[in-house]
Amino acid sequence: MKSDIGHLWIFFPILFLIVISSLGTVVVRIARRRGGKREFLFVGIALFLYILTGFSGKIHPYLHMPLSNLAEIMILYNAYYFWKLRDIPSSWMHVIALLAIVSDFSLHLILRPLLKS
């Protein structure tokens, strides 16, 4: 059964890149419209936490989940924050990032039992 699901692992880096590119797009949008330091700080923290989450699984597996939760909370807050600023496209980019994170989590839940069988 393990060999049947080996091809599904390619989705994890793809989902990681979707999150990074979504948040990177928001950074570019903020820079182009000469946004404030607060917007850069909020998106920068979310981006940093998510990149740290991606690499923390290899370094310290028990650090992966709390970092992921912090990144998700920050991205969710940013979606709300940009919505209140009436920057709807940036808010939607954060929602896309959250959907990619949820897809990543769901894929973990689907593949983990299959690996044990």
C-alpha contacts under 8 A as a table, 3 or more apart, distances in Angstrom:
res1	aa1	res2	aa2	distance
1	M	4	D	5.30
1	M	5	I	7.01
1	M	114	L	7.14
1	M	115	L	7.48
1	M	117	S	7.01
2	K	5	I	5.65
2	K	6	G	6.47
2	K	114	L	7.10
2	K	115	L	5.75
2	K	117	S	7.87
3	S	6	G	5.28
4	D	7	H	7.28
5	I	8	L	5.48
5	I	9	W	7.55
5	I	111	L	7.56
5	I	114	L	7.84
6	G	9	W	5.94
7	H	10	I	6.24
8	L	11	F	5.93
9	W	12	F	5.85
10	I	13	P	6.13
10	I	14	I	6.75
11	F	14	I	5.01
11	F	15	L	6.04
11	F	104	D	7.94
12	F	15	L	5.23
12	F	16	F	6.16
12	F	104	D	6.35
13	P	16	F	4.86
13	P	17	L	6.10
14	I	17	L	5.13
14	I	18	I	6.27
15	L	18	I	4.98
15	L	19	V	6.41
15	L	100	A	5.54
15	L	101	I	7.13
15	L	103	S	7.63
15	L	104	D	6.46
16	F	19	V	5.32
16	F	20	I	6.28
16	F	54	G	7.58
16	F	100	A	7.61
16	F	101	I	7.81
17	L	20	I	4.98
17	L	21	S	5.85
18	I	21	S	5.23
18	I	22	S	5.99
18	I	97	A	6.69
18	I	100	A	6.69
19	V	22	S	5.16
19	V	23	L	6.24
19	V	96	I	7.43
19	V	97	A	4.44
19	V	98	L	7.55
19	V	100	A	6.31
19	V	101	I	7.26
20	I	23	L	5.32
20	I	24	G	5.90
20	I	47	L	6.97
20	I	50	Y	7.97
20	I	51	I	7.79
20	I	97	A	7.76
21	S	24	G	4.82
21	S	25	T	5.96
22	S	25	T	5.16
22	S	26	V	6.58
22	S	93	M	5.32
22	S	94	H	6.76
22	S	96	I	6.98
22	S	97	A	5.95
23	L	26	V	5.11
23	L	27	V	6.46
23	L	43	V	6.91
23	L	47	L	6.45
23	L	93	M	6.81
23	L	94	H	6.69
23	L	97	A	7.15
24	G	27	V	5.02
24	G	28	V	6.36
24	G	47	L	7.89
25	T	28	V	5.11
25	T	29	R	6.17
25	T	93	M	7.63
26	V	29	R	4.95
26	V	30	I	6.14
26	V	43	V	7.52
26	V	90	S	5.47
26	V	93	M	6.94
27	V	30	I	5.16
27	V	31	A	6.22
27	V	40	F	6.77
27	V	43	V	6.90
27	V	44	G	7.90
28	V	31	A	5.06
28	V	32	R	6.09
29	R	32	R	5.18
29	R	33	R	6.31
29	R	90	S	7.56
30	I	33	R	5.41
30	I	34	R	5.88
30	I	35	G	4.85
30	I	36	G	7.80
30	I	39	E	7.22
30	I	40	F	7.12
31	A	34	R	4.90
31	A	35	G	6.10
32	R	35	G	7.68
35	G	39	E	6.62
35	G	40	F	7.53
36	G	39	E	5.63
36	G	40	F	6.76
37	K	40	F	5.13
37	K	41	L	6.01
38	R	41	L	4.99
38	R	42	F	6.14
39	E	42	F	5.23
39	E	43	V	6.20
40	F	43	V	5.37
40	F	44	G	5.69
41	L	44	G	4.99
41	L	45	I	6.01
42	F	45	I	5.33
42	F	46	A	6.40
42	F	74	M	7.53
42	F	78	N	6.79
43	V	46	A	5.12
43	V	47	L	6.03
43	V	75	I	7.72
43	V	78	N	7.09
44	G	47	L	5.06
44	G	48	F	5.95
45	I	48	F	5.11
45	I	49	L	6.02
45	I	74	M	7.63
46	A	49	L	5.20
46	A	50	Y	6.12
46	A	71	A	5.31
46	A	72	E	7.83
46	A	74	M	5.54
46	A	75	I	5.87
47	L	50	Y	5.22
47	L	51	I	6.18
47	L	71	A	7.70
48	F	51	I	5.25
48	F	52	L	6.03
49	L	52	L	5.02
49	L	53	T	5.99
49	L	67	L	6.41
49	L	68	S	7.35
49	L	70	L	7.19
49	L	71	A	5.23
50	Y	53	T	4.84
50	Y	54	G	6.25
50	Y	67	L	7.44
50	Y	68	S	6.54
50	Y	71	A	5.47
51	I	54	G	5.09
51	I	55	F	6.60
52	L	55	F	5.37
52	L	56	S	5.84
52	L	67	L	7.41
53	T	56	S	5.10
53	T	57	G	6.97
53	T	63	L	7.99
53	T	64	H	5.49
53	T	65	M	7.79
53	T	67	L	5.47
53	T	68	S	5.52
53	T	71	A	7.90
54	G	57	G	6.55
54	G	64	H	7.69
55	F	58	K	6.07
55	F	59	I	6.91
56	S	59	I	4.99
56	S	60	H	5.61
56	S	61	P	6.50
56	S	63	L	6.37
56	S	64	H	5.36
57	G	60	H	5.61
57	G	61	P	4.44
57	G	62	Y	7.60
57	G	63	L	7.17
57	G	64	H	5.22
58	K	61	P	6.27
60	H	63	L	5.53
60	H	64	H	6.99
61	P	64	H	5.38
61	P	65	M	7.89
62	Y	65	M	6.51
62	Y	66	P	7.85
63	L	66	P	5.86
63	L	67	L	6.29
64	H	67	L	5.43
64	H	68	S	6.04
65	M	68	S	4.99
65	M	69	N	6.14
66	P	69	N	5.05
66	P	70	L	6.21
67	L	70	L	5.10
67	L	71	A	6.16
68	S	71	A	5.09
68	S	72	E	6.11
69	N	72	E	5.05
69	N	73	I	6.13
70	L	73	I	5.15
70	L	74	M	6.15
71	A	74	M	5.09
71	A	75	I	6.08
72	E	75	I	5.08
72	E	76	L	6.02
72	E	98	L	6.90
72	E	101	I	7.89
73	I	76	L	5.10
73	I	77	Y	6.08
74	M	77	Y	5.04
74	M	78	N	6.05
75	I	78	N	4.96
75	I	79	A	6.22
75	I	94	H	6.00
75	I	95	V	7.95
75	I	97	A	7.71
75	I	98	L	7.01
76	L	79	A	5.15
76	L	80	Y	6.53
76	L	94	H	7.10
76	L	95	V	7.42
76	L	98	L	7.26
77	Y	80	Y	5.16
77	Y	81	Y	6.01
78	N	81	Y	4.78
78	N	82	F	5.94
78	N	91	S	7.04
78	N	94	H	6.89
79	A	82	F	5.47
79	A	83	W	6.12
79	A	90	S	7.40
79	A	91	S	4.34
79	A	92	W	6.92
79	A	93	M	7.91
79	A	94	H	5.25
79	A	95	V	6.36
80	Y	83	W	5.03
80	Y	84	K	6.25
80	Y	91	S	6.84
81	Y	84	K	5.21
81	Y	85	L	6.38
81	Y	91	S	7.67
82	F	85	L	4.87
82	F	86	R	6.28
82	F	87	D	5.23
82	F	88	I	6.64
82	F	90	S	6.31
82	F	91	S	5.10
83	W	86	R	5.06
83	W	87	D	5.72
83	W	88	I	5.43
83	W	90	S	7.89
83	W	91	S	5.43
84	K	87	D	7.53
87	D	90	S	5.65
87	D	91	S	6.39
88	I	91	S	4.96
88	I	92	W	6.16
89	P	92	W	5.06
89	P	93	M	6.23
90	S	93	M	5.03
90	S	94	H	6.47
91	S	94	H	5.23
91	S	95	V	6.45
92	W	95	V	4.83
92	W	96	I	6.16
93	M	96	I	5.01
93	M	97	A	6.25
94	H	97	A	4.96
94	H	98	L	6.23
95	V	98	L	4.98
95	V	99	L	6.18
96	I	99	L	5.05
96	I	100	A	6.26
97	A	100	A	5.15
97	A	101	I	6.31
98	L	101	I	4.99
98	L	102	V	6.16
99	L	102	V	5.01
99	L	103	S	6.10
100	A	103	S	4.97
100	A	104	D	6.15
101	I	104	D	4.97
101	I	105	F	6.23
102	V	105	F	5.05
102	V	106	S	6.10
103	S	106	S	5.01
103	S	107	L	6.06
104	D	107	L	5.12
104	D	108	H	6.33
105	F	108	H	5.11
105	F	109	L	6.40
106	S	109	L	5.04
106	S	110	I	6.22
107	L	110	I	5.03
107	L	111	L	6.03
108	H	111	L	5.29
108	H	112	R	5.84
109	L	112	R	5.61
109	L	113	P	7.30
110	I	113	P	6.55
110	I	114	L	7.12
111	L	114	L	5.15
111	L	115	L	6.26
112	R	115	L	5.33
112	R	116	K	6.74
113	P	116	K	5.27
113	P	117	S	6.62
114	L	117	S	5.37
